[in-house]
Amino acid sequence: MAYSGIKFLYVIWMINYLVKGLPMTSEKFSSGQDYGRPAMYFPPEAGAILSGGVITTSASNEVLTTDTCKCGRTHTDRIVGGSRANSGEWCWQAKVMVWSKDDDGSFFLCGGSIINDEYILSAAHCFYGMENSKVDVYLGAYKLFGDVEGKRKFVDSILLHEDYDPITKANDIALVKLIRKIRYSDRICSVCLPTEKADYSGETCTITGWGALKSGGDSPVALMEAEVKIIPDETCKKQYGNLYPSQICASASGIDSCQGDSGGPLVHQGSDGIWDLIGIVSAGKGCADPNFAGLYTNVHKFLPWIYKHTRGSEYCSKK
């Protein structure tokens, strides 16, 4: 009888999740900093769902040819305050699960971007102090839980930038190398890296992720997307009192990245229709606070570092 009662409560919990999203335990990821935006924490019962094999690792519909190796192209015709993305639309989006050191089934959620056939680009704070064996990466995923499209990939190594500062979040960037090379498909692709220095101030960009729908709030059921605008460095400096060269800022009324979006992409679409990865979700005071923009790692500043440490990997063509 006791077991049946527990089973019944579990079913009710799952129904509540599928309808409303999984509640998050905010005190678990308090960084002690008033503008930290750490990974999103999920309790052991959530990890049990994932470890139960809900997400498939099948290799159906995978293809890798020179003709299809084009970066920065979404595979459709076309976040806090955002809307649900189309399944498979943002094909470079990675879902990153960082499992607890306690092996209790709990985990932290982050995002990442496929940049070539071996590496995911993400935020250093997602992996700081963690072991490679505690990290799983899912490519082609759409739903946070119960996803039947995502493919689980195992991690070979994680490289944090040598000058990463866990307090200020300066140089908040990391390269995650997968054990096996990525095979592109109709829902798995790479995003382009910016090819030249540009001032994106005032430009509209897109953020994507499975992060909280508000600061300390619930997670979404499926991948979310939202548009933000890059704000001038001087404006951001006035908000935070300081801004490191490794950071850029973006905001929009009622829209922002949040806990769980960490490491995910901030992308800009050029006049040619191609998407460049110009930022990585890093930090911010609260989520969608009208007085504080979101802080993102400026990808352009790290291009030499990225190419140096991914030498030998295949980058898809931008043209």
Secondary structure as the mmCIF struct_conf table of DSSP 4:
data_model
#
loop_
_struct_conf.conf_type_id
_struct_conf.id
_struct_conf.beg_label_comp_id
_struct_conf.beg_label_asym_id
_struct_conf.beg_label_seq_id
_struct_conf.end_label_comp_id
_struct_conf.end_label_asym_id
_struct_conf.end_label_seq_id
HELX_RH_AL_P HELX_RH_AL_P1 ALA A 2 LYS A 20
HELX_RH_3T_P HELX_RH_3T_P1 SER A 26 PHE A 29
BEND BEND1 GLY A 32 GLN A 33
TURN_TY1_P TURN_TY1_P1 ASP A 34 TYR A 35
HELX_LH_PP_P HELX_LH_PP_P1 ALA A 39 ALA A 39
STRN STRN1 MET A 40 PHE A 42
HELX_RH_AL_P HELX_RH_AL_P2 PRO A 44 SER A 51
TURN_TY1_P TURN_TY1_P2 GLY A 52 GLY A 53
BEND BEND2 ILE A 55 ILE A 55
TURN_TY1_P TURN_TY1_P3 SER A 60 ASN A 61
STRN STRN2 GLU A 62 GLU A 62
HELX_RH_3T_P HELX_RH_3T_P2 THR A 66 THR A 68
STRN STRN3 LYS A 70 LYS A 70
BEND BEND3 CYS A 71 GLY A 72
BEND BEND4 HIS A 75 THR A 76
STRN STRN4 VAL A 80 VAL A 80
TURN_TY1_P TURN_TY1_P4 GLY A 81 GLY A 81
STRN STRN5 SER A 83 ARG A 84
HELX_LH_PP_P HELX_LH_PP_P2 ALA A 85 ASN A 86
TURN_TY1_P TURN_TY1_P5 SER A 87 GLY A 88
BEND BEND5 GLU A 89 TRP A 90
TURN_TY1_P TURN_TY1_P6 CYS A 91 TRP A 92
STRN STRN6 GLN A 93 TRP A 99
TURN_TY1_P TURN_TY1_P7 LYS A 101 ASP A 102
BEND BEND6 ASP A 104 GLY A 105
STRN STRN7 PHE A 107 ILE A 114
BEND BEND7 ASN A 116 GLU A 118
STRN STRN8 TYR A 119 SER A 122
HELX_RH_3T_P HELX_RH_3T_P3 ALA A 124 CYS A 126
TURN_TY1_P TURN_TY1_P8 PHE A 127 GLY A 129
HELX_RH_3T_P HELX_RH_3T_P4 ASN A 132 LYS A 134
STRN STRN9 VAL A 135 LEU A 139
BEND BEND8 GLY A 140 GLY A 140
STRN STRN10 LYS A 143 LYS A 143
BEND BEND9 LEU A 144 GLY A 146
BEND BEND10 VAL A 148 GLU A 149
STRN STRN11 LYS A 151 LEU A 160
TURN_TY1_P TURN_TY1_P9 GLU A 162 ASP A 163
TURN_TY1_P TURN_TY1_P10 PRO A 166 THR A 168
TURN_TY1_P TURN_TY1_P11 ALA A 170 ASN A 171
STRN STRN12 ALA A 174 LEU A 178
BEND BEND11 ILE A 179 ARG A 180
STRN STRN13 SER A 185 SER A 185
TURN_TY1_P TURN_TY1_P12 ASP A 186 ARG A 187
STRN STRN14 ILE A 188 ILE A 188
HELX_LH_PP_P HELX_LH_PP_P3 VAL A 191 VAL A 191
STRN STRN15 CYS A 192 CYS A 192
HELX_LH_PP_P HELX_LH_PP_P4 LEU A 193 PRO A 194
BEND BEND12 GLU A 196 GLU A 196
TURN_TY1_P TURN_TY1_P13 SER A 201 GLY A 202
STRN STRN16 THR A 204 GLY A 209
BEND BEND13 TRP A 210 TRP A 210
BEND BEND14 LEU A 213 LYS A 214
TURN_TY1_P TURN_TY1_P14 SER A 215 GLY A 216
HELX_LH_PP_P HELX_LH_PP_P5 ASP A 218 PRO A 220
BEND BEND15 VAL A 221 VAL A 221
STRN STRN17 ALA A 222 ALA A 222
STRN STRN18 MET A 224 ILE A 231
HELX_RH_AL_P HELX_RH_AL_P3 ASP A 233 TYR A 240
BEND BEND16 GLY A 241 GLY A 241
TURN_TY1_P TURN_TY1_P15 PRO A 245 SER A 246
STRN STRN19 GLN A 247 SER A 251
STRN STRN20 ALA A 252 ALA A 252
TURN_TY1_P TURN_TY1_P16 SER A 253 GLY A 254
STRN STRN21 ILE A 255 ASP A 256
TURN_TY1_P TURN_TY1_P17 GLN A 259 GLY A 260
TURN_TY1_P TURN_TY1_P18 SER A 262 GLY A 263
STRN STRN22 PRO A 265 GLN A 269
TURN_TY1_P TURN_TY1_P19 SER A 271 ASP A 272
BEND BEND17 GLY A 273 GLY A 273
STRN STRN23 TRP A 275 ALA A 283
BEND BEND18 LYS A 285 ALA A 288
TURN_TY1_P TURN_TY1_P20 PRO A 290 ASN A 291
HELX_LH_PP_P HELX_LH_PP_P6 ALA A 293 ALA A 293
STRN STRN24 GLY A 294 ASN A 298
HELX_RH_3T_P HELX_RH_3T_P5 VAL A 299 PHE A 302
HELX_RH_AL_P HELX_RH_AL_P4 LEU A 303 HIS A 309
TURN_TY1_P TURN_TY1_P21 THR A 310 GLY A 312
HELX_LH_PP_P HELX_LH_PP_P7 SER A 313 CYS A 316
STRN STRN25 SER A 317 SER A 317
#
